Structure formats: structure tokens, C-alpha cells
């Protein structure tokens, strides 16, 4: 939490806890457990930050409701206006959210694949 919005380099965190006798394997397990609990988020590939201090930009934030699941894609309703498709490649978030009637807020962008409206989720902001 002291690291604030920029988060903390995992390498620096490893150096700090190594002084207390914590091994890299234990640190990795602890970080993964905190991520699963929703207390910690990765910022990029080399930083972590606590969820309350993580910067949340309100630009491009949408309410998403998962309507149907098909092999290799999900049909979602976005802001109660647009029906779009999300593929596994377009979803940067916990896969547990992709189930029928799941609701969450996410940052993302729209794009067209032929005549089909698609949505690319870049960051899950909040579970609803």
C-alpha cells in the first residue's frame, strides 16, 4: 500500500522479504493468493499494487453482462445497449467471470470482425 498508484516492482518486493527469510517460491504463492482474493493486482508484468490504490480510469468503462457461452466465444450485453462477442484472445481478466449471467465493469474497446460487433476487455474494474 505504501507504493501507491504506481505499485511495487516484484523484484524490490522479493529483495525486501528475502531479508526476513521468505523464499521466492513463497513470495510467488503469496502474490497469487492475494490476486485470487482480489486484494492485489498486477500492473504490467513486473509490478503489483493493492486494489484500493490501483489507478482506475473512468475512460472506456462499460457494464458487461454475459448472456450466453459458446465454444470459443461469449455473447455479452454491454451497457444494456449493445450485444457483442468476446473471444478468449480478447479477454484480459479472470476467466471465472465468463459464465452465464456474470456481471462486471471493464475497460475495453469495440471492434468489428466482418459484420460482428466484438469487444476487447483490457481490464476488469469491478464485479457487480
N, C-alpha and C positions, 0 to 999 in steps of 0.2 A: 504494500500500500504506500510505502514511503516513496517508491519510484514514480508514482503519479501516472499521468496520462501517457507518458512515453513508454512505460513499462520498464522491465529489468532484463538485461541480457542474461540468457540462461547460463552462459559461461561465467558471468560475475556471480550469479547465484550459486553455481557449483563451487566457486572459489570460497565464498562465504561459509557455506555449510560444510566444506571439507575440513575447515578449521575445527569444527565440532565433531568430526569423525563420521560424517554421513558420506556414504559411497555414491558414485554416480548412478548406480542401479537403483538405489533407494530414492534418490532425488527424482529420477525419471518416473518411478512408480508414484511418488507423491504428487508430482505435477499432473500426471494422467488422472489420478484420483480426484484432485481438485478440479480438473477440467470436467470430468464426468459429473461432479456435484454442482457444476455451474458457478463455482467460486473463482475460477481462473480462466483466462482466455489467452490464446496465442495471438501475438501481433507480429505478423510476418513469420519467418521460420526460426528466428533466433531470439525472440523476446516474448515475455509473458507479462500480463498485467491482471490485477484483480478486476472483476467485473464492474464494481461500482466506479472505479477510476478509469475504466476503458472509455476512450472518446466515442461518443455516439453522434454521428452527424445525422441530421434530420432530412438531408437531401436524398432523394430517391428511396424513401422508406415506404413500404407497401404492406397492407394487411393481406395475408395469404391464408386461404382455406383449401386444404387438399380434398378434392371431390372424389376422384377415382384413381385407382392404381392399376396400371397395365405393365406387362413385362417391358422393362427398359424405359418407362416414362410414367409420369403422373400428370393428371389433369387438375389444374388448380383454378380457383376463382380469386382474382386479385382486386382488392378494394370494392368488392361487391359489384364490379362493373365488367371486368374483362376475364374471359376464360382463356387460359394459356397452358402450354405444355412445358414441363420441366424434365430434363433428362439427367441421368447421373453425372454426366460431364458438366452440367450447368448448375450443380448444387454444391456450394461450399458451406456445409453445415453438418450438424449431427444427423446421421441417416435415420435415427429413430423418429424424426419428425415427419418422414414421408410415410404416413399411414392415413387411412380414410378418416376424415373429419378433424385432422390435426389443424391447429390454428397458430399462426406466429406472425411476427412483424419481421421484415427483412429488407435489406438494401439490395438493389439489383437493377437490371436493365432489361428492356424488352428488345426482341429482335424477331425477324421473320425467317422461317425456314420454308421456302416456297410460299404457299398460301396459309401456313400455320403460324399463329402467334406463339412465340416461345418467350420464356423468362429465364434469365440467368441470375441465380441467387449468389451474391458476393459475400453477404454477411447476415447471419440471423441475429436480430437485435433483441427480441423479446418473445417469450412463449405466452400465448393467450389462452 
